[in-house]
Amino acid sequence: MESGYAIYGVFDNKETFIEGSYETHSPYKFYKDYELRYLGPGNYFYINQDKTYDILEQCVIEDDLQTASYLLNEKVVMQTKGSSNKPDPNETTTDTNGYTVVKRAQYFKNLTAFPQNWFGECGLVALSIMLSYYDTFYNDNFIPNNKEYDARYYIKKTRSGGSDYELDYTRLENLTKFGSTNYNASGSYSYANWSKMPGTTYAMRDYLFDKYMHTFAGVGWESKGYPMLDGELASTLKDYMKDNCSSLQKDIKINHGSLFYTHARPKEYINKGLPTCLVLQKYNATIDSGKAHVVVAYGHKDDKFLAHFGWWPGDKSSAAVVINSATIYGYFTIEYTGQHVHSSNVRAYSNGQNYGICGCGYSQAV
């Protein structure tokens, strides 16, 4: 489309929407002259000189796509069409496209500060986005203030048979990446006016990766990714919170599941104003290395979800992708029931003084 895209599958001569966006072009935009392959959200390929390339990671893949398949989980969707609650008017709103979205949906639509998904560790990127959201709007203790860690930065290394990454350098970084806004003499600020949303740095990815990451069946490779399903997301968060914000554990309820109610449950959580991680189905191939991508959903409409896909830090092109409910394998969300603690994740500057802004609009000199 002129400012977006839509991908459809054909099943029994019927077109079924799978993935798209109202605001950004597809990952295939610059590869239309090649032979293309699509195997579900997050799995975009092109073929050049008999080699198959992953568009997102720009590397040669081993799978024989002639034998690969991707099927929507339509039977589960049909069994779980309903939702047991209605949108909470205090925690949700309706956007211009008719989606029920969490109250602070603009945070996700404008979020560009999150770690790079270097080697298929999308679950850690999704958790980073969730932690920065709750740290900014609910309790400043979700991410320890002034916590630093060595962030790893990679560059592409061209090798025989394709491209790969090699370590370029490391840099000590704060886990939190501050947002910014213009100074307001009244001392009151709205997140709707922030020029840059606060988030997390590459250091957050490496901190979670080195210290707390759980993967499905304990496996993970740089060439094939680090699979995290709903249970692994929950275990990783629990271990992180035990070391970094144990006082909040009593105020957290973790909800997750897979296979069943993957259509209804995420809707229920979003209706309560809770952004929800969705584990998307992977494709099947001879080597069976298709990746189960993890995204952060913050809206829904009919059989579709609106999500931040966590690609390309510094860019908003993956911040509002729409997917069919039948692409979902599992879900994960957290519900905070504790007291609000002001954050200072957004900064305003005036006359030599920095001010820290909380998600609620409160400001203080820092």
N, C-alpha and C positions, 0 to 999 in steps of 0.2 A: 504494500500500500504506500501512499505518498509519504506518510510519516510513521508507519508501523509495518507489521507483517503478520501473517497467519499461516500455520502449517496444518494441513488436513491429512487424515488417513482415509482410505477407502475400504470399507468392510461390507461385504454382501451388497455391493453396488451403492452403498450409502456413504456419503461424506461425513466424517466425524472430526470436529475440531480437536487438535492436540495441544498446540502451543502458539503463542503470538504476543504481540504488544501493540498498544495504541500509540506509543510514544517513540519507539526506537526501531531501527531496522534489524533484520535477522543476522546471525553470524555468517550467513552465506553471501552477504551483500557484495563482497569483493572477490568472490570465487565462482561467479556465474558461468565463466568460460570453461570450468572444469566439470568432470563427471562428479556428481554429488551423491552423498548417502546421508540418510537421517535415521537414527535409531533411538528416538526419544529425547526428552529435554536434557540438555547438557552433552549430548553425543552427536556432534556435527563433523562430517568428514568430507574430504574431496580426494580424488584420485588423480595423480600426476605421474606419468612415465611408469605405470604399473606399481606405484607405491601409494599406499593409503595414508593420508595425513589427518590427524586430529586438529581441527581448526582452532580450538581454544588453546591447546598446548603447543601447536606447531611442531609435532613430532610424528614420526612414522609409527603406526600401530601394527601389532602382530596379527590381530584377528583377520580371518578371511570373511569379509563382509558379504560375500556371495552366499554364505551359509548362515549369516546372522539374522536374527529376528527380534522384533519388538512388538509386543501385544498389549493393548490396553486392558486394564483389570475391570472390564465392564460388568461382569457378574456381581462382583462385590458392591459396585456402585448401585446396581439395580436393587440389591437387598437392603441398602442403607440410605435410601433417598431422603428420609425425613431427618429433622433436627429437633431435639427435645426442648430447645429454648428459643426465645426471640431476641433480637438485638437489644442490648441495654442502651437506651438513649443517652445515658450519662457517660458511656464508655465507647460508643461507636457513632459513626455518622455515615452518610451516603455521598460518594464522590460523583463527579460529573458524568461518569460512565455507568452509574447505577449500581456500583459495588458497595456492599456493606463493609466498611473499613474501620479499623481501630481508631480511636479518637486522635491519636498522634501519627496518623498515616503519613503525614508530610515528612516526618523524620526519616522514614524508610525511603520515600520517593526521592529525597534529596541527599541521602547518605552516600558519601564517596570515601569516607575514612574507614577502611577495614583492611585486613591482611591480604596479601597475595596468595592465591591458591597455586602453589608452585607444582606440587606433585599429586594432585587429586585428594588433598586434605580439606575438602569442602565442608565437612562436618565441623572442623575447627573454626572455619570462617563464619559459619552460621552461629556457632556458640559465641564467637567474639561479638557479632552483631547484637545478639540477645543480651549479653552482659553489658555492653555499652548503653543499650536502651534502658535497662533497669538501673544501672548506675547513675544515669543522667536524670531520670524521671522519678525514681522511687527511693533509692537509698544509695548514698555516695560510697557505701562500704562494699558494694559488689566488686569493685576493682580497687585495690589498695592505692591510696594517693601516693604519688612519687615512687611507685614500684617500677624498677627498671630491669631490663633483661637484654641480652645480646641478640639483636635481630640479624638474621642471615639474608643476604641479598645475592641473587644468582644472575648469571648471564647465560645466553644461549651458546652452546658449543656445537658447531657443525661437525658431524662425524660421518663416516661412511654408513650409508643407509638411513640417514635422517639427522634430526637435531635433538639435542638434549641440553640440560642445564648443568652448569658447574658453578661452584661457589666463587663469588666475586670478592665480597668483603663482609665483615660483620660490623655492627654499630650498636652501641649501648643506647637504648631508647626507653622512654616512659611507655608503659602499657597503654595509657590513655592519650589520644590525640585530641587536643582541645579544639572546640568549635570557635566561631567568632561572630560578633554582631556589632553594630554601631552603638556608641554610648548614648544612653537615654538619661537626661537630667532628672526625670521623675523617679528613676531607680527601679522601675518596673519593666519587665521584658517578657515578650511572648515568643515561644519557639517558632511560631509562624513567620517571624521576622528575622530569624537567624540567617546570616549569610553563608555560614558553613556549619553543618551539623557535626557535633562531637562524635568520636568513634574510638577505634583502637588502631594501634600501629602494627607493623610487621612483627614487632617483639612479642605481641600477644600470641600470635600464631606459634612462634617458636617456644614460648614459655609453656603453652598448653601441649605442644607436640613433645617436648623433652620431658615434661614432668607428669602429665596427667592423661594423655590420650589412650583411650581404649579403642581397639578395632575389632571388627567382626572376626571371630575365630582366632584373634590374636595375630592376624596377618597384615602385611602392608609392604608395598614395594614402590620405589620411586617411578618405575616404569608403568605400573598398573594402578597406583593409587592406594589409599588407606581407607577401606570401607568402614563406615560407621552407620549403623542402623539406630533405631530409636533407643534400644537398650544401651548401646555404647555411648550415645550422646548423654544419657542420664548418668551413667557411671563416671564419665569424664567430668561432668559438672559437679557431681557429688565430691569427687576427690579434690577438685579445684577449690570448692567452697570449704572443705575441711581445713585446708592449709591457709586460705586467704581471707575468708569471711565466715568463720565457723559460727559467729554469733547470729548469723542470719539463717542458719539451717532450720531452726525451729519455726521460722516464719515463711518457709518455702514449701509449696506442694508441687511435686513433679508429676505430670501426667504424660504417659506415652503408651503406644501400642502399635501393632502392625497387622496387616492382612485384613482384619475385620473392622468395620466402622471407620475406615480411613477417609470416608467421604463426610460422614455426619459429625464425628468428634471434632475435627479441626474447625468446622463451622461453629460448633457450640462454643469453642474457646474464643474464636474471633468475635462472636456475638457478645462475649463477656469482656471484650477489649484486650484479649491476650494474643500477641503475635505468636505464631506457631511454626516450629520447624517441620518441614515436610521431607521425608525420605522418598525420593522418586525411584520408580522401578528401573532396573538396569536391563540391558538387552542380553540376549543369549547368543553365544557364538561357539565355534569349535573349541577355542581356548577358554571360553567362559570368563572373559575378563571385562565384560561390560561394567561401566561404573554406575553406582547408585548415587546420583547427585542429591545434595541436601540444600534446601533453600529456606528462606524465612517468609512465610505467608502472613499478610496483614489485611487481607480483604477477600470477599467471596461474592459470587453472584451466580444463581442457578447451579450449573455443574462446573463452575470455573473458580479458580483461586488466583489472586493477585499476589505476587511474591517478589522479593529481592533475591536475585540469583547469586550474588556475591562474586561477580567477575570484575576484573579490571579496576583496581583501586584508583581513585582520582577521577572516575568517570561515572555518570549516572545511567549508562546505557543498559545496565542489567538490573536497575532498581525497580522496574515495574513490568515484569513479565507475567503473562497470563497462561495458566496451564489447565488442562482438563482434570477433573477429579480422578478420573480413571488412571492417571499416571502415578498415583500415590501408593507407595508400599507401606509407609509408616508415618507416625507423627510424634512430636515431642514439644511440650510447652511447660512453662513454670508459672506459678501463681504466687505472688507475694502478698502476705497478709499482715506484715509488720508496719511499724511507724515510718512516716516519711522522714528522710534525713537529707537536707539540702546538699546538692552537689555544686561544684564550681567548674563544670566541664566546658562552659562557654566563656570566652573572655571578651571584655570590652575595655577600651583604653581611652583615657582622657586626662590631659594635664599632668602627665608623668605618673599616673596611677592606673593600675590594672584592677578590673573588677571581675569577680567570678560570678557567673550566672547559672542558676539552677533551672531544671526543666519546668519547675512550677512558676518561674518568673522572678524569684527572689534573687537579689544581688548583694554582694559584700566585697569589700576591698580585700585584695589578696597580694 
